[in-house]
């Protein structure tokens, strides 16, 4: 359904409503914005007391990336407390559906050595081009390396040509036609690289599917440079549709091998968060990665981030904090991101040799400020410097071939160190382990970590009494994350009506929750990754070590709300690539839900018929009957516009799309 100006006016009226529901956005709103609706001038108000159904919905909104169709009924049938206990033990939950989709992304199971071998970084390719390393003999790898070496040679030739001074013009030889005279015969134009690539694509597309990659292996490498982007879009789509996962990776590697590693990790993240039954594990993996942030696009971290999330973060997300801290401290991704792998003790045997740099304090500072004690945790600049000395020698071996942790005693600064008033006697690599022990068990760490968890699950400004009880559990259980969470989930503060639907979703949470709530089929997740990035939160793309903010004020300005509304509109209009939204499913989902929910709007006898009933059913499907009366009234008022009503009457499915976009963009849905 094309959106008329009146329909767009309705959308912006809802946007204005959303703005008034977010205080920061309202404060930044320009005078020319659409008029606000006084009836909905605040975020959704919590109930006086949570019913069992609201408890289930609250648990789903906080422990998952948003409820899917049927999740609420599942939690109610199992019992809220039992369901939470299951989520605290993800190993007990079958996750075959999500895993079957993840099997298409081979890179997420590879170690750094395998990644650099199969998807060579630029440093490796430059060494191959300089004949310092051989091209692998495996046919697929030989294809990838050969094409990338051809690219490097083409770039060098272009640079050399650009550096040459222009040749002086020569006078025409005797008998040569004068300038501007038409030649007797025109020489045929040489085929362009685009022509050659598209001709190759046409030839291989007529071959059986299992012979196409082999045909590419036989083509001239210089004609396959940037092949995926040079061929026609229809050729690319046909090839991708028939390639196996490994063939698809090889195909994209003809353009950029490093990008294959990065994009598969990003896409797998969206699939896990949207499809996994182990939702709390995915929430905590996202939480801890953000806490121990690394920037994926910092050179070699493209290859190190995959294993970092898998082996250091997810593997310890519900275990002991000390194990998690140690895993991140020794992982090459963290060592590279914060440059500790380059740090050299000023009094070490390696100091001043070979032009190497000196002491680097990045990790020592972030370890205390962001990872453990917190900015108010009681440490000093002298403690930061001493911590940096402790971790000298913690470096990376064989970085060009993937890299692994190594302690280099030549780089380690000798002597005792004093941190937080305690002396760490010289003991090489063990000094770092002892410092991690000290920091992981410190009361300031217990409080800082507990408060940050409470901010994620309860509110941006969590009650201090709750934080103290969580910190006490942290200290009593040697930093058992599962036990700290159990204390949180059993607290009256977590179940307080005051915090019900009180957390503003981050862009990641908003997009994934919209996919889950609407039952959208994720055919390909790449467009979803791009959408989240356009909202200012690219997965694994936070440059500073602080990670992305969880606070509402970071995500509630007018531009952010407009981006969310655009996504809701594009999703429901079927304009987001790789996503299949079926609006006809939503009324049926709402009807099924309503069978057991007699108090929802959709089942109030005699109150709704026709379009009204469809609207109520969509609201029930997307928000489990929890759509506020004020927001419902605004949606209905906008839909009463004659032009909008005519379009809806002419195409009921288009009408369902429009209503769905209103609900997904509403303040109710943007809160969890």
Beta strands, then each sheet from edge to edge (+ up, - down):
strand 1: 394-397
strand 2: 404-407
strand 3: 417-419
strand 4: 422-424
strand 5: 521-522
strand 6: 579-580
sheet 1: 1+ 2-
sheet 2: 3+ 4-
sheet 3: 5+ 6-
end
